[in-house]
Amino acid sequence: GGLVIDQVGEPLVAVHACKGKVRYRYYVSRFLQHDAAGRSERGIRLPARDLELLVAEQPASLFDGPISLAARVGISLTPTLLPVFNKRCAAAAAELRKSRQLVSGLVGQVRVLDDRVEIDVRASAVTDILMAAPVPSFEAVFTISAAVRLTRTGRALRLVQPNGSAAGAAAPDQTLVGLLLKARRWWSMLAEGQDDVATLAAREGVTGSYLVRVVRLAFLAPAVVEAILEGRQRSSIDGAALTAPEAIHPCWSQQTAGMLPR
């Protein structure tokens, strides 16, 4: 699509950073593009997946409301046309959710602001998708806005919805899923008496205290486990947060209050 900028008009540039064998992609303020390690606290450094999921979902969701979309781009609907138009919108919404290329044809400029992300949509691209005649008197570009705020997590920023969940479509965090699986495996070994903590930690190449902090995750509230597997946990919940000392409250209701969106 178009250019991604911040609230002062500074372009955000796509960069990547490697941590071990894992490659991470970010959108960063242009002056930060050679700062792959994220040492600077200034400017925007945003996980690419957060922004791309949001920018893919917002234009697709326009097609979930056929009548308001028709009004927005100047398509006049009659009762006879409505059933066909509804079907075209439903098909377009489904296609947009599958095809990033189709979305990029719709989107102009994207502005990442403190309390929202604004996305410019090309009206002619909407009418093309819906096989409708463009209306010259209507604006060529209209803006949709997603109410998400920028929240700092470590050196990077995250896009967070008002209820505390990460912006964009839910996708499980594979690091968290891996920790849950590791917790179950280690706990089953300890419970069966195969090893004590020190022996198992030595064999797994971790400290005893880290092993214990991971094993606690085998006793997370079922609602929290389910949310992590579905990508619905609060945006602040990452591997470091789950394995920090005293991070897991023994009471399930306290866990769900702290880890699930409000």
N, C-alpha and C positions, 0 to 999 in steps of 0.2 A: 504494500500500500504506500502511503505517503510518509512524510517526515514526522518523527516523534520528537516533541520539544517539551521543555519544562515551563514553569510559570513565568520565567523571565525571557522565554524565547530561545534558550540555549538548546541546541540539538542534543538528543540522546543517541549515542553511538552503540551499535551491537559489538560486544567483545566477548572473549571467552577466557576462562582461567582453569588450570588443571590442579587438582588436589589428588595426589597419587595417580591412579589410572582413571579417575572420574573427571569428566570435562563439564564445567559449569558455564552457562551463557548468561550474560547480563546486558542490560541497557544502562549505560553510564553517561554522565555529563561529558561533553566532548573533551574538556580539559583533563578528565580522569582516564581517558582511553589507554594510556600507557601505564596505568596504575593497576595492573591485573590483580595484585594481592589485596587491593582495597585498603591501602594504608591511610589514605586521606579521609577525614571525617566530613569534608565539604562536598557539596554537589550530590547528585542522585546516583545511586548504584542499586539497580532494581533487577531481581531475577527475571530473565527473559520470559520464562514460562508463565509467571504471574501475569505479566502484561499481555502476552500473546493469547492466553486463554480468555482474558477479559475482552480484548479487542475482537476475538473470534465470536464470542457469545453475544455481545451486545447487538451487533447488526443482525445476527440470526434471530434474536428475540423480537426484532421489529416485525418480522413476518408471522409471529404468533398472534398479532393483532391486525388482521387484514383491513378492517374498516378504518382504523386510525392511520394505518400506513397509506391507504388510498388517499385519504384527506391530506396527508403530509406531502405527497408528490403530485397531487392534482389529478388522480385517476377518478373519473366519475363512474360510479357504480349504479346499476339498475337492479331491481329484484331478480331479473332474469340472469344477469351476469354474475350475481353474488356467489352461487354455488361453485361455478367454475373458478372464480377468483380465489375463493377460500381454498380450493384444492391446490391451485398453483402456489399460493402462499405456504401451505403446509409442506408441499414438496420442496419449495425453495428453502424453508427453514431447515428441513432435514439435510438437504445437500450442503448448505452453508456450514452446518455443524460437522460435516465430514471433510470439507475441502477448504484448506487454508488459502489456496490460490483463488478460489471464488470470492472469499471474503476480501482478499487484498484488492480485487477489482472494485469493490464497493467503497473502500475506506480511503479518505484523503488524509488530512493531517490528524495526528493524535496528540493531545496536550495533557501531560501528567501534572496535575495541580495538587496542592496539599490535601484538599478535601473531596476531590472528584477527578475522574478522567473524562475528558471531552473527546468525542470521536466525530470527525466530519464524514458524512455519508454522501456519495454522489447520487443525486436523484436519477440521472440518466441510467446509471447501472442498475438501480432498483427497477425502473420501467423495462429495461432490457431483460432482466431475469424473469419478470412477470409477463413478458411478451405484450406489453401495453404501450400505447403511443405516448411519447413524452409531451409534457405540456410546457411550451416555451415561456409562458408568463410566470411559472413557478420558479423558486430559487434553484440554481444548479446544484447547490450544496446545502444540506441542513445538518444540524449538530445534535447528537444524542449525548447524554451525560450519565455516567455511572457514579453513584454516591459511594465512593471508596476513599479511604484516607491513607496517607503514607505513614507507616509506623516503622521505627527503626528496630531491627533485630540484628544485634552484633554490628558489623560494618555495613551490612546491606539494609535497604529499606524493603518493606513488604507492602502490598496493596491489601487493605483489610476492609471488609464490609462492616456496616454499623453494628452487627451482632457479634463481631470479633472473629468471624471465619475468614479464611483467605479468599481473595477475589478470584473470579473465574470458575470454570467448571471443576467439580471435585475430582481429584485424582490422588490415589494413595501415595504417600511419601514412602518410597521403597526403603529408605534408611530406617524409618520407624517400624515398618513391617518386618524388616530383617531383625531388629532388636527384639520384637515380640517373639519371633520364631526362636531366636537364640535363648531368650529367657525360658521358654518352655523346654527346650532341649537340655539346658544346663540344670534346670530344676528337676527334670525327670532323672538325670544322672545322680544328682545329690540325693533325691528321695529314695532311689533304689539302692543307695549305699555303695554305688560303684566307686565313688571317690569322695574325699572330703574337700572343703573349699580350697585349701592350699594346693592340693594335688591337682585338682581340676584346673585351677587358675594357671598353674605352672604349665600344664599340658596345652592349654588354650593360648598361652602367651600373653596373659593379662594379669593385672594385680588382683589380689584377693578382694580388695575393697570395690574395685570396678565390677568384678563378677557378682558380688552381692547386690550392688546397685542395679545391675541388669536383671538378676533373678527376681527382684521385687516386682518386675513388670509382668511376671506370670500370675500375679494376684491383683492386677488392675480390674476395676469395675467392668463388667461385661459391656456396658453402654460405651465406655471409653474405648475398649478394644474394637468394638464394632465401628465406632466413628473413625478410628485410625485406619482400619481396613478399607473404609469407604472414602477416606480423604476428607472427613468432616470435622476434624479436631480444630481447635483454635490455632490461628496462624503462628502464635508464639511457641507452640509446642513442637520442639524438634528433638533430635537425639540428645543434645547437651542438656536441654530442659528436663527430659525424662530421666537422665542418669545422674543429675546433680544430687549431692547429699541432701537428705530431707525433702526431696522433690515429691515423693509419693505419699500422700496422706493416707493413713490406714482406713479412714472412713470413705466408703464408696460415694456417698452423697457429696462429700467435700471434693473428691476427685472429679466428679462430673461437673460440679460448679466451677472448678478451676480450669478444666481442659476442654469443655465443650462450648460451642457458641451459645451466647445468651438467648 
